[in-house]
């Protein structure tokens, strides 16, 4: 009886999470600006209600009863483990802090949308300061209750079991290795021929939907829209992807869509029999980011994919078949171009980890109270000069204001991008080993075999297995840097 009670209780928690996701999607995509304050209150109240339900003391009693009485199968046991983890984290946080964090993050994100185009750091500093104060308070509560360092407690919310002790050596090796690799790749590459624009947003959206369908995205259970920052949200049967368009550069939007499609295919491939239960959800964000980076970086920026996609892209924009700009060789050079730049979401995969290292170091200092909000632009500029050789002085829009994460309260998220890139490289190497005709299939536009490989080894496990266990089973090794560096050398220096 106790397990059935737990299952029903958390199924209702899942419904609340779905409602939160849809209100957040609506707020980012179609909500009129005047609705911002009311939406912040609605989301804060939902967060309060959900927290009250998850942290209910009776949940602990039901868990204890299940542990001593019930005979459970492996999925049910894992579901109880996930419920207990969720319950313990919720019990560590006061209800008012949860609601205040939700409210402050929603209002700060709304302020960011208007301040960023104006390059107005002063307008966002106070709202961001409130978000970070509440993040530090959450980190302290979680760390004390769970026996973790404050920053690790935030990181653990995105990637269970992860800590600075694991991540710091990864970034140290990447920071030591990548600068020389960047220089070598830049010296080796040839400049591509620019694509003949401008490119209508309508045609970009049609192209994106065409490729999404070919990759396996189910539009009966998802959709594509426009927002200030690309994201994927929702639930497995209601997946929402957004992007933003540039009429000068269609690849910017297209690869953003393909990235988010990787997230979406993961969500749509989760075990249907465990919908709404914690064990049926996606794994940690390192695993989730591995799926987006697997599709965008490992597959769609590779030569095999572009042999299939080049004529599709050319025809979508009415290009001349004889124009060298639309050749496979030129598009491959564009998709794999290494060039240090200011914008993370536009960065190539060689420089990308350096963008993440910068954010990782700054947000640690903010959580520790070693850096104030007003110090962020100077710290950002210093690290951009050091890591990428770029001066961002006075450029807040494409500097510390470029990403939505901190303004939306997602402190501790950034390292999962690089962990995801490492995971993606290991998974793709294993897929190439297991699927000998993989390149030929991709070049034909046949993604069924690869999609099923991912479903079998990653998606279908939900949270029954952790990231490291999934990696060991699929690749024969735990997370490491070697496969990623080998991929970079093969693609950019080979």
C-alpha positions as CSV (number, residue, x, y, z in Angstrom):
1,X,0.0,0.0,0.0
2,X,2.8,2.4,0.8
3,X,4.5,2.1,-2.6
4,X,1.1,2.7,-4.4
5,X,0.6,5.7,-2.2
6,X,4.1,7.1,-3.1
7,X,3.5,6.4,-6.8
8,X,0.2,8.2,-6.8
9,X,1.5,11.1,-4.7
10,X,4.4,11.8,-7.1
11,X,2.3,11.3,-10.2
12,X,0.4,14.4,-9.0
13,X,3.8,16.1,-8.3
14,X,4.6,15.4,-12.0
15,X,1.4,17.1,-13.1
16,X,2.4,20.2,-11.2
17,X,5.9,20.1,-12.8
18,X,4.2,19.9,-16.3
19,X,2.1,23.0,-15.4
20,X,5.2,24.9,-14.3
21,X,7.0,24.0,-17.5
22,X,4.1,25.2,-19.7
23,X,3.7,28.4,-17.8
24,X,7.4,29.0,-18.2
25,X,7.3,28.2,-21.9
26,X,4.4,30.6,-22.4
27,X,6.2,33.3,-20.4
28,X,9.3,33.0,-22.7
29,X,7.4,32.7,-26.0
30,X,4.0,34.4,-26.2
31,X,3.2,36.1,-22.9
32,X,2.5,39.9,-23.3
33,X,5.0,42.0,-21.5
34,X,2.4,43.3,-19.1
35,X,1.8,39.9,-17.7
36,X,5.2,39.5,-16.2
37,X,4.5,40.4,-12.6
38,X,1.4,38.2,-12.5
39,X,3.1,35.3,-14.1
40,X,6.0,35.6,-11.5
41,X,3.4,35.2,-8.7
42,X,1.6,32.3,-10.4
43,X,4.9,30.4,-10.9
44,X,6.0,31.2,-7.3
45,X,2.7,29.8,-6.0
46,X,3.0,26.7,-8.1
47,X,6.6,26.3,-6.8
48,X,5.2,26.6,-3.2
49,X,2.5,24.1,-3.8
50,X,4.8,21.6,-5.4
51,X,7.4,22.0,-2.6
52,X,4.8,21.5,0.0
53,X,3.7,18.3,-1.6
54,X,7.2,16.9,-2.2
55,X,8.5,17.8,1.3
56,X,5.5,16.4,3.2
57,X,6.6,14.5,6.3
58,X,4.3,11.6,5.3
59,X,6.5,10.9,2.3
60,X,9.3,10.0,4.7
61,X,7.0,7.6,6.6
62,X,5.9,6.0,3.3
63,X,9.5,5.5,2.2
64,X,10.4,3.9,5.5
65,X,7.5,1.6,5.3
66,X,8.3,0.6,1.7
67,X,11.9,-0.1,2.6
68,X,10.8,-2.6,5.3
69,X,7.7,-4.1,3.9
70,X,7.4,-4.1,0.2
71,X,8.9,-6.5,-2.4
72,X,9.8,-4.2,-5.3
73,X,11.3,-4.9,-8.7
74,X,14.4,-2.9,-9.8
75,X,12.4,-0.1,-11.4
76,X,10.2,0.4,-8.3
77,X,13.2,0.3,-6.0
78,X,15.0,2.9,-8.2
79,X,11.8,5.0,-8.1
80,X,11.8,5.0,-4.3
81,X,15.4,6.0,-4.4
82,X,14.7,9.0,-6.6
83,X,11.7,9.9,-4.5
84,X,13.8,9.9,-1.4
85,X,16.5,12.0,-3.0
86,X,13.9,14.5,-4.1
87,X,12.3,14.5,-0.7
88,X,15.6,15.0,1.2
89,X,16.5,18.0,-1.0
90,X,13.0,19.5,-0.6
91,X,13.1,19.1,3.2
92,X,16.3,21.1,3.3
93,X,14.6,24.2,1.9
94,X,12.1,26.4,3.6
95,X,8.9,26.9,1.6
96,X,9.2,30.7,1.6
97,X,12.7,30.4,0.2
98,X,11.5,28.2,-2.7
99,X,8.7,30.6,-3.6
100,X,11.0,33.7,-3.3
101,X,13.6,32.1,-5.5
102,X,11.0,31.3,-8.2
103,X,9.6,34.8,-8.0
104,X,13.0,36.6,-8.2
105,X,14.2,34.4,-11.0
106,X,11.1,35.0,-13.1
107,X,11.3,38.7,-12.6
108,X,15.0,38.9,-13.2
109,X,14.7,36.9,-16.5
110,X,12.0,39.3,-17.7
111,X,14.3,42.3,-16.8
112,X,17.2,40.6,-18.6
113,X,15.1,40.4,-21.9
114,X,14.8,44.2,-22.0
115,X,18.2,45.1,-20.5
116,X,20.4,42.9,-22.7
117,X,19.5,44.6,-26.0
118,X,20.3,48.0,-24.4
119,X,23.6,46.7,-23.0
120,X,22.4,47.9,-19.6
121,X,24.2,46.0,-16.9
122,X,23.1,48.6,-14.2
123,X,19.5,47.8,-14.9
124,X,20.0,44.1,-14.3
125,X,22.5,44.2,-11.4
126,X,20.0,44.6,-8.6
127,X,17.6,41.8,-9.8
128,X,20.6,39.5,-10.4
129,X,21.9,40.3,-7.0
130,X,18.6,39.2,-5.4
131,X,18.7,36.0,-7.4
132,X,22.2,35.2,-6.3
133,X,21.5,36.0,-2.7
134,X,18.7,33.5,-2.7
135,X,20.9,31.0,-4.6
136,X,23.5,31.3,-1.8
137,X,20.9,30.8,0.8
138,X,19.6,27.7,-1.0
139,X,23.2,26.4,-1.4
140,X,23.8,26.8,2.4
141,X,20.6,25.1,3.4
142,X,21.2,22.1,1.0
143,X,24.8,21.8,1.9
144,X,24.2,21.8,5.6
145,X,21.4,19.2,5.3
146,X,23.2,16.9,2.8
147,X,26.8,17.3,4.0
148,X,28.0,19.0,0.9
149,X,29.9,22.2,0.1
150,X,27.5,24.9,-0.9
151,X,28.4,25.0,-4.6
152,X,28.4,21.2,-4.8
153,X,24.9,21.2,-3.4
154,X,23.7,23.3,-6.3
155,X,25.6,21.3,-8.8
156,X,24.2,18.1,-7.4
157,X,20.7,19.4,-8.2
158,X,21.7,19.3,-11.9
159,X,24.0,16.3,-12.0
160,X,23.5,13.9,-9.1
161,X,26.8,12.9,-7.4
162,X,28.9,15.5,-9.2
163,X,31.3,17.8,-7.3
164,X,34.1,20.2,-7.8
165,X,36.5,17.5,-6.8
166,X,35.6,15.6,-10.0
167,X,35.2,18.6,-12.3
168,X,38.2,20.7,-11.4
169,X,40.8,18.3,-12.8
170,X,38.7,18.1,-16.0
171,X,38.8,21.8,-16.6
172,X,42.4,22.0,-15.6
173,X,43.4,19.5,-18.3
174,X,41.2,21.3,-20.9
175,X,42.5,24.7,-20.1
176,X,46.1,23.3,-20.4
177,X,45.4,21.4,-23.7
178,X,42.9,23.4,-25.7
179,X,44.8,26.7,-26.4
180,X,47.4,24.9,-28.5
181,X,44.7,22.9,-30.2
182,X,42.8,26.1,-31.1
183,X,45.9,27.7,-32.6
184,X,46.7,24.6,-34.6
185,X,43.1,24.3,-35.9
186,X,42.9,28.0,-36.9
187,X,46.2,27.7,-38.8
188,X,45.1,24.6,-40.7
189,X,41.6,25.6,-41.7
190,X,40.5,27.5,-44.9
191,X,38.1,30.4,-44.9
192,X,34.6,29.4,-46.1
193,X,32.7,31.2,-48.9
194,X,29.9,33.2,-47.3
195,X,26.3,32.1,-47.9
196,X,24.3,34.4,-50.1
197,X,21.7,35.9,-47.8
198,X,19.6,37.4,-46.4
199,X,17.5,34.4,-45.2
200,X,13.9,34.7,-44.4
201,X,12.9,33.5,-41.0
202,X,9.9,31.6,-42.4
203,X,12.2,29.5,-44.7
204,X,14.6,28.9,-41.8
205,X,11.8,27.6,-39.7
206,X,10.6,25.3,-42.5
207,X,14.1,23.9,-43.0
208,X,14.4,23.3,-39.3
209,X,11.2,21.4,-39.1
210,X,12.1,19.3,-42.2
211,X,15.4,18.2,-40.5
212,X,13.7,17.7,-37.1
213,X,11.2,15.3,-38.7
214,X,14.0,13.5,-40.5
215,X,15.9,13.0,-37.3
216,X,12.8,11.6,-35.6
217,X,11.2,14.4,-33.7
218,X,7.5,13.7,-33.2
219,X,5.5,16.8,-33.9
220,X,2.4,15.1,-32.5
221,X,4.1,15.4,-29.1
222,X,6.1,18.6,-29.6
223,X,6.5,21.9,-31.4
224,X,9.1,24.6,-32.5
225,X,8.7,28.3,-31.6
226,X,10.8,31.5,-31.2
227,X,12.2,33.0,-28.0
228,X,15.0,35.2,-26.8
229,X,17.2,32.2,-26.0
230,X,17.0,28.7,-27.5
231,X,15.8,26.1,-25.1
232,X,14.0,22.8,-24.8
233,X,11.3,22.3,-22.1
234,X,8.1,20.5,-21.3
235,X,7.5,16.8,-20.8
236,X,8.0,13.7,-23.0
237,X,4.5,13.9,-24.5
238,X,4.6,17.7,-24.7
239,X,8.1,18.8,-25.7
240,X,8.7,22.5,-26.6
241,X,11.7,23.7,-28.6
242,X,12.5,27.3,-29.2
243,X,15.2,29.1,-31.2
244,X,16.0,32.6,-32.4
245,X,16.7,33.6,-36.0
246,X,19.4,35.6,-37.8
247,X,18.6,36.7,-41.3
248,X,22.3,37.0,-42.0
249,X,23.4,33.5,-40.7
250,X,20.9,30.6,-41.1
251,X,23.4,28.1,-39.6
252,X,23.2,29.9,-36.2
253,X,19.6,29.1,-35.8
254,X,19.7,25.7,-37.5
255,X,22.4,24.3,-35.3
256,X,20.6,25.7,-32.2
257,X,17.5,23.8,-33.3
258,X,19.4,20.6,-33.9
259,X,21.0,21.0,-30.5
260,X,17.6,21.3,-28.8
261,X,16.3,18.4,-31.0
262,X,18.9,16.2,-29.3
263,X,17.3,17.2,-25.9
264,X,13.8,16.6,-27.3
265,X,14.6,13.1,-28.8
266,X,15.9,12.1,-25.3
267,X,12.7,13.3,-23.7
268,X,10.5,11.6,-26.3
269,X,12.5,8.4,-25.9
270,X,12.1,8.0,-22.1
271,X,10.3,4.9,-20.9
272,X,6.5,5.4,-21.5
273,X,5.5,3.0,-18.7
274,X,7.2,5.3,-16.2
275,X,5.7,8.6,-17.3
276,X,5.2,11.0,-14.4
277,X,7.4,9.0,-12.0
278,X,10.8,10.3,-10.9
279,X,12.6,7.2,-12.2
280,X,11.0,7.7,-15.6
281,X,12.5,11.2,-16.0
282,X,15.7,12.1,-17.8
283,X,19.1,11.6,-16.1
284,X,21.3,14.4,-14.9
285,X,22.0,17.4,-17.0
286,X,25.4,16.1,-18.1
287,X,23.6,13.2,-19.7
288,X,20.9,15.5,-21.1
289,X,23.5,17.9,-22.6
290,X,25.3,14.9,-24.0
291,X,22.3,14.1,-26.1
292,X,22.0,17.6,-27.5
293,X,25.8,17.8,-28.2
294,X,25.8,14.3,-29.6
295,X,23.3,15.3,-32.2
296,X,24.5,18.8,-33.0
297,X,28.3,18.4,-32.6
298,X,29.1,14.8,-33.2
299,X,26.5,14.2,-35.9
300,X,25.1,17.3,-37.6
301,X,28.4,19.3,-37.8
302,X,30.2,16.3,-39.4
303,X,30.8,15.8,-43.1
304,X,28.5,12.7,-43.4
305,X,25.5,14.7,-42.2
306,X,26.3,17.6,-44.4
307,X,26.5,15.3,-47.5
308,X,22.8,14.6,-46.8
309,X,21.8,18.0,-45.6
310,X,23.6,20.3,-48.1
311,X,21.1,20.0,-50.9
312,X,18.2,20.1,-48.5
313,X,19.5,23.4,-47.1
314,X,20.3,24.8,-50.6
315,X,16.8,24.0,-51.9
316,X,15.2,25.5,-48.8
317,X,16.6,28.9,-49.6
318,X,16.4,28.6,-53.4
319,X,20.1,28.4,-53.8
320,X,21.9,27.8,-57.1
321,X,23.2,24.2,-57.3
322,X,26.3,25.5,-59.0
323,X,27.1,28.1,-56.3
324,X,30.2,26.9,-54.3
325,X,28.8,28.4,-51.2
326,X,26.3,25.6,-51.0
327,X,28.8,22.8,-51.6
328,X,29.3,20.1,-49.0
329,X,32.9,21.1,-48.6
330,X,32.1,24.7,-47.9
331,X,29.2,24.0,-45.5
332,X,31.5,21.5,-43.7
333,X,34.1,24.3,-43.3
334,X,31.5,26.6,-42.0
335,X,30.1,24.0,-39.6
336,X,33.5,23.1,-38.3
337,X,35.1,26.5,-38.3
338,X,37.3,27.3,-35.2
339,X,37.3,30.9,-34.3
340,X,37.5,32.4,-30.8
341,X,34.5,34.6,-30.3
342,X,32.4,36.2,-27.6
343,X,29.2,34.2,-27.8
344,X,29.0,30.7,-26.1
345,X,26.1,29.4,-28.1
346,X,27.9,30.3,-31.4
347,X,31.2,28.9,-30.2
348,X,33.0,26.0,-32.0
349,X,33.5,22.8,-30.0
350,X,37.2,23.5,-29.5
351,X,36.8,26.9,-27.8
352,X,33.5,26.0,-26.2
353,X,34.9,24.4,-23.0
354,X,36.9,27.6,-22.3
355,X,33.6,29.6,-22.3
356,X,32.3,27.2,-19.8
357,X,35.4,27.3,-17.6
358,X,35.0,31.1,-17.4
359,X,31.4,30.8,-16.2
360,X,32.2,27.9,-13.8
361,X,34.8,29.9,-12.1
362,X,32.7,33.1,-11.8
363,X,29.6,31.4,-10.4
364,X,31.7,29.5,-7.8
365,X,33.1,32.8,-6.6
366,X,29.6,34.4,-6.5
367,X,28.2,31.5,-4.5
368,X,31.1,31.6,-2.1
369,X,30.6,35.4,-1.6
370,X,34.1,36.0,-2.9
371,X,32.7,38.1,-5.8
372,X,29.9,40.7,-6.0
373,X,27.6,41.3,-8.9
374,X,29.3,44.6,-9.7
375,X,32.6,42.7,-10.0
376,X,31.3,40.3,-12.7
377,X,32.0,42.4,-15.8
378,X,35.6,42.9,-14.9
379,X,36.1,39.3,-14.0
380,X,34.5,38.3,-17.3
381,X,36.7,40.6,-19.3
382,X,39.9,39.3,-17.6
383,X,39.1,35.7,-18.3
384,X,38.0,36.3,-21.8
385,X,41.3,37.9,-22.5
386,X,43.2,35.1,-20.8
387,X,41.3,32.1,-22.2
388,X,40.3,33.4,-25.7
389,X,42.3,36.5,-26.4
390,X,39.2,38.7,-26.7
391,X,38.6,42.0,-25.0
392,X,34.9,42.4,-23.9
393,X,35.3,45.6,-22.0
394,X,32.0,47.5,-21.9
395,X,30.2,44.9,-23.9
396,X,27.7,43.5,-21.4
397,X,25.2,42.3,-24.0
398,X,27.6,39.8,-25.5
399,X,29.6,39.4,-22.3
400,X,28.1,38.5,-18.9
401,X,24.5,39.2,-20.1
402,X,24.5,36.9,-23.1
403,X,23.2,33.8,-21.3
404,X,19.9,33.5,-19.5
405,X,21.1,31.0,-16.9
406,X,22.1,33.2,-14.0
407,X,19.2,35.6,-14.5
408,X,16.9,32.6,-14.5
409,X,18.4,31.3,-11.3
410,X,20.3,28.3,-12.9
411,X,23.4,28.6,-10.8
412,X,25.5,25.4,-11.0
413,X,24.2,24.4,-14.4
414,X,27.1,25.5,-16.7
415,X,29.6,22.7,-16.0
416,X,27.2,20.2,-17.3
417,X,27.7,21.5,-20.8
418,X,31.3,20.4,-20.8
419,X,30.6,17.2,-19.0
420,X,28.0,16.6,-21.7
421,X,30.5,17.2,-24.4
422,X,32.8,14.6,-23.0
423,X,30.0,12.2,-22.6
424,X,28.8,12.8,-26.2
425,X,32.3,12.1,-27.6
426,X,32.4,8.7,-25.7
427,X,29.0,7.7,-26.8
428,X,29.6,8.6,-30.4
429,X,32.8,6.6,-30.5
430,X,30.9,3.6,-29.1
431,X,28.1,4.1,-31.6
432,X,30.6,4.1,-34.5
433,X,32.1,0.9,-33.1
434,X,28.7,-0.8,-32.8
435,X,27.3,0.5,-36.1
436,X,30.0,-0.1,-38.8
437,X,27.9,1.6,-41.5
438,X,27.1,4.7,-39.4
439,X,28.7,7.3,-41.6
440,X,27.0,5.9,-44.8
441,X,23.7,5.8,-43.0
442,X,24.0,9.4,-41.8
443,X,25.0,10.5,-45.3
444,X,21.8,8.9,-46.7
445,X,19.7,10.7,-44.1
446,X,18.9,7.4,-42.4
447,X,19.0,8.1,-38.7
448,X,16.9,5.2,-37.5
449,X,19.7,2.9,-36.5
450,X,21.5,5.6,-34.6
451,X,18.3,6.7,-32.9
452,X,17.5,3.2,-31.8
453,X,21.1,2.8,-30.5
454,X,20.6,5.8,-28.3
455,X,17.1,4.7,-27.2
456,X,18.5,1.3,-26.1
457,X,21.6,2.5,-24.4
458,X,20.6,5.9,-23.0
459,X,17.0,7.0,-23.3
460,X,15.1,3.9,-22.2
461,X,16.8,3.7,-18.9
462,X,15.3,6.9,-17.4
463,X,16.9,7.3,-14.0
464,X,17.2,3.5,-13.3
465,X,20.9,4.0,-14.1
466,X,23.1,7.0,-13.3
467,X,25.3,8.7,-15.9
468,X,28.4,6.8,-15.0
469,X,26.6,3.4,-15.1
470,X,25.1,4.2,-18.5
471,X,28.5,5.3,-19.8
472,X,30.2,2.1,-18.5
473,X,27.5,-0.1,-20.1
474,X,27.5,1.7,-23.5
475,X,31.2,2.5,-23.8
476,X,33.1,0.3,-21.4
477,X,34.5,3.3,-19.5
478,X,33.5,6.0,-17.0
479,X,33.5,9.7,-18.0
480,X,36.9,10.9,-19.2
481,X,38.6,13.6,-21.4
482,X,40.4,11.3,-23.8
483,X,37.6,10.5,-26.2
484,X,36.7,14.2,-26.5
485,X,40.3,15.3,-27.2
486,X,40.7,12.5,-29.7
487,X,37.5,13.6,-31.5
488,X,38.8,17.2,-31.7
489,X,42.2,16.2,-33.1
490,X,40.5,13.9,-35.7
491,X,38.0,16.4,-36.9
492,X,40.2,19.6,-36.8
493,X,43.7,18.4,-37.2
494,X,43.3,15.2,-39.2
